[in-house]
Amino acid sequence: RAAMRGVMLYVIQEKKTTWEGAPLISGINCQPQSVYDDFLNTKLLYQKDGGVMFYHMVQSFPKGADVDPRMAHEAARRLAGDFKGCEVLVCTHIDREHIHSHCIINSVNFEAGKKVHMADEQIQELRVRNDQICEELGLPKFQRDEQKRSRGMSNAEYYTADRGESWKFELMRVIDECMRYAGNREEFLAL
């Protein structure tokens, strides 16, 4: 609960979200002023206030791209609207060199009372939908058609790494440590 409240307090900050005197903050199926209580009440109603409490999605545009903050916010609102029956807090930040929007999604669907699950397939579908929305609004797409699609970290790999059980991250840590102590290539190989 504390993590959920902390993320909400971070993304809703006035200094990050105010553009031309108006906040770029929206609630989809919830009120931004009471979003924590809205999320929690849904969880308590369905007795699902444990485990994954929320999902945090960030829609970010390239540094220096000519993106109108209101259009970026509209794109994030449309994407958040695809989470049918879910409460979503949408906040667009303009305080960095790149415009980006945060979507905090309740992990419990308020209509069906079921937990929302985000597998790799759903994430890929979201990326495709995001590209469609951006194209409709004349905004830069997340994955350009001509770009080679790199294989990112899967959800399973991410959660394994998050629990400290990833052999790949352990290997990277050991390599970094050896590089810190080695004075040359031979010492590094020996370590």
GIQUI-V538914 format. One record per helix or strand of 2 or more residues. SS is the DSSP state (A for helix, B for strand). FROM is the first residue (numbers start at 0). TO is the last residue. If there is no record, write none. Layout:
SS,FROM,TO
SS,FROM,TO
This chain:
A,1,10
A,13,16
B,17,18
B,21,22
B,24,27
A,31,44
B,53,59
A,68,80
B,87,92
B,99,105
A,119,136
A,154,161
A,166,180
A,184,189
